[in-house]
Amino acid sequence: QVQLVESGGGLVQAGGSLTLSCAASGRTFSFYVMGWFRQAPGKEREFVGGIRWSGGSAYYADSVKGRFTIYRDNAKNMMYLQMRSLKPEDTAVYYCAADGVSRAVVRTSERSYDSWGQGTQVTVSS
């Protein structure tokens, strides 16, 4: 498994921006599809977006498409979630995750990911 640690969460006003980081260690980070998920209070954890092991284009949930950008730096074992035009409904705990099987196909089900970080809280005030 890959060990993952998120950082960068905080409180931001609606319309603002925030960038989350995910630091990886353990098994070779660069071999895995990586994803971001979030869980709002009282709701199930949902897929935000993911990126293939080689980087390049990422895949996003419709709710964040055009506002969020995922990128990774395999040399540094880091993945990032750049969030712009934040809305109160983006408030959630954000998790990064590694898919231990897929290298190219970004899967949206949390069951496909076998390594998870502890999460970082993002709160967007109106």
C-alpha contacts under 8 A as a table, 3 or more apart, distances in Angstrom:
res1	aa1	res2	aa2	distance
1	Q	26	G	6.73
1	Q	27	R	5.99
1	Q	100	G	7.25
1	Q	114	D	7.32
1	Q	115	S	6.04
2	V	24	A	6.46
2	V	25	S	5.81
2	V	26	G	4.90
2	V	27	R	5.28
2	V	28	T	7.57
2	V	29	F	6.85
2	V	98	A	7.03
2	V	115	S	5.84
3	Q	24	A	5.54
3	Q	25	S	5.09
3	Q	26	G	5.79
3	Q	115	S	6.78
3	Q	116	W	7.31
3	Q	117	G	7.11
4	L	22	C	6.40
4	L	23	A	5.60
4	L	24	A	4.64
4	L	25	S	6.61
4	L	96	C	7.11
4	L	97	A	7.29
4	L	115	S	7.27
4	L	116	W	6.09
4	L	117	G	4.57
4	L	118	Q	7.71
5	V	22	C	5.45
5	V	23	A	5.17
5	V	24	A	6.63
5	V	96	C	7.81
5	V	117	G	5.01
5	V	118	Q	6.51
5	V	119	G	7.58
6	E	20	L	6.95
6	E	21	S	5.51
6	E	22	C	4.38
6	E	23	A	6.42
6	E	95	Y	6.92
6	E	96	C	6.73
6	E	117	G	6.17
6	E	118	Q	6.96
6	E	119	G	5.93
6	E	120	T	6.00
7	S	20	L	5.77
7	S	21	S	5.23
7	S	22	C	6.50
7	S	119	G	7.98
7	S	120	T	6.05
8	G	18	L	7.46
8	G	19	T	6.21
8	G	20	L	4.57
8	G	21	S	6.07
8	G	120	T	7.21
9	G	18	L	7.45
9	G	19	T	7.68
9	G	20	L	6.21
9	G	120	T	5.29
9	G	121	Q	5.18
9	G	122	V	4.93
9	G	123	T	7.95
10	G	121	Q	6.16
10	G	122	V	5.03
10	G	123	T	6.12
11	L	122	V	6.14
11	L	123	T	4.75
11	L	124	V	5.92
11	L	125	S	7.29
12	V	16	G	6.13
12	V	17	S	7.29
12	V	18	L	7.56
12	V	122	V	7.82
12	V	123	T	6.30
12	V	124	V	5.00
12	V	125	S	6.27
13	Q	16	G	5.51
13	Q	86	L	7.60
13	Q	124	V	5.35
13	Q	125	S	4.79
13	Q	126	S	6.24
14	A	85	S	6.93
14	A	86	L	5.27
14	A	87	K	5.02
14	A	88	P	6.25
14	A	124	V	5.67
14	A	125	S	5.66
14	A	126	S	5.32
15	G	84	R	7.03
15	G	85	S	4.15
15	G	86	L	4.85
15	G	87	K	6.37
16	G	84	R	6.11
16	G	85	S	5.46
16	G	86	L	5.51
17	S	82	Q	7.56
17	S	83	M	5.41
17	S	84	R	4.35
17	S	85	S	6.21
17	S	86	L	6.23
18	L	82	Q	6.16
18	L	83	M	5.20
18	L	84	R	6.67
19	T	80	Y	6.79
19	T	81	L	5.51
19	T	82	Q	4.29
19	T	83	M	5.80
20	L	80	Y	5.56
20	L	81	L	4.99
20	L	82	Q	6.40
20	L	83	M	7.97
21	S	78	M	6.95
21	S	79	M	5.89
21	S	80	Y	4.56
21	S	81	L	6.48
22	C	78	M	5.58
22	C	79	M	5.02
22	C	80	Y	6.08
22	C	96	C	6.37
23	A	77	N	6.11
23	A	78	M	4.81
23	A	79	M	6.71
24	A	29	F	6.44
24	A	77	N	5.31
24	A	78	M	6.14
25	S	28	T	7.63
25	S	29	F	6.92
25	S	77	N	7.02
26	G	29	F	7.39
28	T	31	F	6.01
28	T	32	Y	7.92
29	F	32	Y	6.04
29	F	74	N	6.93
29	F	77	N	6.06
30	S	53	W	5.49
30	S	54	S	7.30
30	S	74	N	5.31
30	S	77	N	7.19
31	F	53	W	5.39
31	F	54	S	7.99
31	F	103	R	6.04
32	Y	52	R	7.01
32	Y	53	W	5.00
32	Y	98	A	6.19
32	Y	99	D	5.77
32	Y	100	G	6.10
32	Y	101	V	7.16
32	Y	102	S	6.30
32	Y	103	R	4.98
33	V	50	G	7.00
33	V	51	I	5.77
33	V	52	R	4.55
33	V	53	W	4.90
33	V	98	A	6.07
33	V	99	D	5.32
33	V	100	G	7.64
33	V	102	S	5.87
33	V	103	R	5.05
33	V	104	A	6.45
33	V	105	V	7.23
33	V	106	V	6.28
34	M	50	G	5.50
34	M	51	I	5.50
34	M	52	R	6.62
34	M	53	W	7.17
34	M	79	M	7.88
34	M	96	C	7.22
34	M	97	A	5.73
34	M	98	A	4.62
34	M	99	D	6.09
34	M	106	V	7.78
35	G	47	F	7.68
35	G	48	V	7.49
35	G	49	G	5.69
35	G	50	G	3.95
35	G	51	I	6.38
35	G	96	C	5.67
35	G	97	A	5.13
35	G	98	A	6.30
35	G	99	D	7.66
35	G	106	V	7.74
36	W	47	F	6.42
36	W	48	V	5.34
36	W	49	G	5.37
36	W	50	G	6.07
36	W	81	L	7.67
36	W	94	Y	6.94
36	W	95	Y	5.63
36	W	96	C	4.51
36	W	97	A	6.21
37	F	45	R	6.53
37	F	46	E	5.43
37	F	47	F	4.50
37	F	48	V	4.95
37	F	49	G	7.08
37	F	94	Y	5.74
37	F	95	Y	5.11
37	F	96	C	6.28
37	F	97	A	7.58
37	F	110	E	7.89
38	R	45	R	5.43
38	R	46	E	5.44
38	R	47	F	6.64
38	R	48	V	6.65
38	R	92	A	5.79
38	R	93	V	5.38
38	R	94	Y	4.26
38	R	95	Y	5.85
39	Q	43	K	6.27
39	Q	44	E	5.94
39	Q	45	R	4.22
39	Q	46	E	6.24
39	Q	92	A	5.13
39	Q	93	V	5.25
39	Q	94	Y	6.59
40	A	43	K	5.37
40	A	44	E	7.25
40	A	45	R	7.27
40	A	91	T	6.35
40	A	92	A	4.16
40	A	93	V	6.36
41	P	92	A	6.96
45	R	110	E	7.85
46	E	110	E	7.65
47	F	61	A	6.60
47	F	108	T	5.68
47	F	109	S	7.00
47	F	110	E	7.20
48	V	60	Y	5.93
48	V	61	A	5.25
48	V	64	V	6.97
49	G	58	A	7.02
49	G	59	Y	5.37
49	G	60	Y	4.10
49	G	61	A	5.83
49	G	70	I	7.25
49	G	108	T	7.69
50	G	58	A	5.68
50	G	59	Y	5.36
50	G	60	Y	6.60
50	G	70	I	7.06
50	G	106	V	5.80
50	G	107	R	7.71
50	G	108	T	7.91
51	I	55	G	6.00
51	I	56	G	7.44
51	I	57	S	6.85
51	I	58	A	4.49
51	I	59	Y	6.36
51	I	70	I	6.90
51	I	71	Y	7.14
51	I	72	R	7.86
51	I	106	V	6.39
52	R	55	G	5.30
52	R	56	G	7.30
52	R	57	S	7.81
52	R	58	A	6.99
52	R	103	R	6.02
52	R	104	A	4.99
52	R	105	V	6.71
52	R	106	V	6.39
53	W	103	R	5.41
53	W	104	A	6.42
54	S	104	A	7.86
55	G	58	A	7.43
55	G	71	Y	6.66
55	G	72	R	6.16
55	G	73	D	7.96
56	G	71	Y	7.64
58	A	69	T	7.75
58	A	70	I	6.33
58	A	71	Y	7.52
59	Y	106	V	6.98
60	Y	64	V	6.62
60	Y	65	K	5.60
60	Y	68	F	7.98
61	A	64	V	5.74
61	A	65	K	6.09
62	D	65	K	5.12
64	V	67	R	5.46
64	V	68	F	5.64
65	K	68	F	6.15
66	G	69	T	7.76
67	R	83	M	6.10
67	R	84	R	5.15
67	R	85	S	6.16
67	R	86	L	7.72
68	F	81	L	6.77
68	F	82	Q	5.52
68	F	83	M	4.50
68	F	84	R	6.08
69	T	81	L	5.75
69	T	82	Q	5.00
69	T	83	M	6.57
70	I	79	M	7.33
70	I	80	Y	5.61
70	I	81	L	4.70
70	I	82	Q	6.29
71	Y	79	M	5.86
71	Y	80	Y	5.41
71	Y	81	L	6.84
72	R	77	N	7.77
72	R	78	M	5.70
72	R	79	M	4.10
72	R	80	Y	6.01
73	D	76	K	5.49
73	D	77	N	6.02
73	D	78	M	5.21
73	D	79	M	6.19
74	N	77	N	4.69
74	N	78	M	6.26
74	N	79	M	7.95
75	A	78	M	7.85
83	M	86	L	6.64
86	L	90	D	6.47
86	L	124	V	6.76
87	K	90	D	5.37
87	K	91	T	7.57
87	K	124	V	6.14
87	K	125	S	7.81
87	K	126	S	7.54
88	P	91	T	5.63
88	P	123	T	7.34
88	P	124	V	4.69
88	P	125	S	5.72
88	P	126	S	5.95
89	E	124	V	7.56
90	D	122	V	7.61
90	D	123	T	7.47
90	D	124	V	6.67
91	T	121	Q	7.79
91	T	122	V	5.41
91	T	123	T	4.56
91	T	124	V	5.41
92	A	121	Q	6.03
92	A	122	V	5.52
92	A	123	T	6.60
93	V	119	G	5.79
93	V	120	T	5.34
93	V	121	Q	4.32
93	V	122	V	5.99
94	Y	119	G	5.22
94	Y	120	T	5.27
94	Y	121	Q	6.21
94	Y	122	V	6.99
95	Y	116	W	6.86
95	Y	117	G	5.82
95	Y	118	Q	6.74
95	Y	119	G	4.45
95	Y	120	T	6.66
96	C	116	W	6.01
96	C	117	G	5.66
96	C	119	G	7.22
97	A	113	Y	6.04
97	A	114	D	7.26
97	A	115	S	5.43
97	A	116	W	4.50
97	A	117	G	6.46
98	A	113	Y	5.39
98	A	114	D	6.26
98	A	115	S	5.13
98	A	116	W	6.69
99	D	102	S	5.86
99	D	103	R	7.82
99	D	112	S	6.02
99	D	113	Y	4.19
99	D	114	D	5.93
99	D	115	S	7.06
100	G	112	S	7.93
100	G	113	Y	6.46
100	G	114	D	6.06
100	G	115	S	7.49
101	V	112	S	8.00
102	S	105	V	5.88
102	S	106	V	7.34
103	R	106	V	7.99
107	R	112	S	6.66
108	T	112	S	7.60
109	S	112	S	5.62
109	S	113	Y	7.65
110	E	113	Y	5.52
111	R	114	D	7.29
113	Y	116	W	7.52
